[in-house]
Amino acid sequence: MNDISSASYLQFSCNAHTICDPELRPLGTGLYPVLSIINHSCVPNAVLIFEGRTAYVRALQPIGKNEEVSISYIETAATTMKRQEDLKHYFFTCTCPRCVKDSEEDALLEGYRCKDQKCDGFLLSNSENNAYTCQKCSISRDGEELKKMASEVLLLSDKASSFASSGNNSEAGSMYKTVEEVERKLYHPLSATLLHTREMLLKIYMQLLDWQTALMYCRLTIPVYERVYPPFHPMIGLQFYTCGKLEWLLEYTEDALKSLTRAADVLRITHGPKSEFMKELLGRLEEARAEASFRLSDGNEQRIGR
Ligand SMILES: C[S@@+](CC[C@H](N)C(=O)[O-])C[C@H]1O[C@@H](n2cnc3c(N)ncnc32)[C@H](O)[C@@H]1O
């Protein structure tokens, strides 16, 4: 590539946007000159949503008259270090409130869990890294033992990932379950690593049409989403929507009604009340409402999922 074409490529990649479907699955890349003026924040007050090729910037919260509108260029369910790494592609260092805050959130997202399974404290290492101490109850974990468990996780994850990429979902599912079991003993319940394993398990068990297992992993992801995304972020709405659809398939009508209502509350803001996607969701919500009130009036026993 010559200097002019490499400069044009860099300008394009810094200003282009990934066009996604309403469920945020990437479809392609587009250049939208007006939208290219919007800067990034890891705590954005707006989101970019597409309907076909048309892009909409939608506010996630009230935005004051002179307040800057920001969107996120990257996946924000990640530690500060990972987000800064992803933003290198855009040639700037983010100084948003989340990036300049203390390390507690990062210690949760990437950190180890307390030895006491009932404690939700996060661990910080001592200066020699040979022990990690819980900041809530002061119990320490041995650094060597934690490193051994982390290497075991890496080894198992590699195996699981090769099963998944060769299309062997059944073996991939079993292997990722083992990964998740070890990660639960190693990482904080709000850890990003554990979250990504559970997202993978959700995807695999959906493909295997095992709705019950898929629902269990879907539910486990929600507290982490609620911690890392702003309250009206599309990822939260979409995860409640997936939960609601699974609960509906499993005939957990009351639970489905609650999840679909939560999904609609968020996605009405992020996707707009009149979008085709919202119309489909509101249709499902109506169906769940009708079914729930029929069951109630009929005195039928409710089957509520655990
Ligand atoms: C799509 S453009 C955004 C608009 C650009 N600031 C302008 O004035 O045309 C992306 C570029 O803006 C800059 N940028 C975006 N968000 C930023 C932020 N939070 N802090 C500093 N620079 C940022 C970076 O140089 C990035 O490559």
The ligand as a Gaussian input file, in Angstrom:
#p B3LYP/6-31G(d) Opt

LIG

0 1
 C      -15.238000       9.115000      14.198000
 S      -14.019000      10.309000      14.639000
 C      -14.855000      11.274000      15.810000
 C      -14.912000      12.737000      15.450000
 C      -13.585000      13.458000      15.504000
 N      -13.263000      13.829000      16.899000
 C      -13.659000      14.718000      14.657000
 O      -13.507000      15.808000      15.207000
 O      -13.890000      14.587000      13.478000
 C      -12.962000       9.285000      15.540000
 C      -11.707000       9.964000      16.010000
 O      -12.038000      10.985000      16.958000
 C      -11.103000      10.995000      18.017000
 N      -11.819000      10.642000      19.255000
 C      -13.003000      10.012000      19.373000
 N      -13.381000       9.889000      20.640000
 C      -12.420000      10.453000      21.372000
 C      -12.235000      10.633000      22.785000
 N      -13.098000      10.183000      23.679000
 N      -11.104000      11.269000      23.184000
 C      -10.180000      11.721000      22.284000
 N      -10.308000      11.571000      20.952000
 C      -11.411000      10.953000      20.487000
 C      -10.037000       9.946000      17.700000
 O       -8.996000      10.584000      17.026000
 C      -10.775000       9.027000      16.735000
 O       -9.903000       8.351000      15.848000

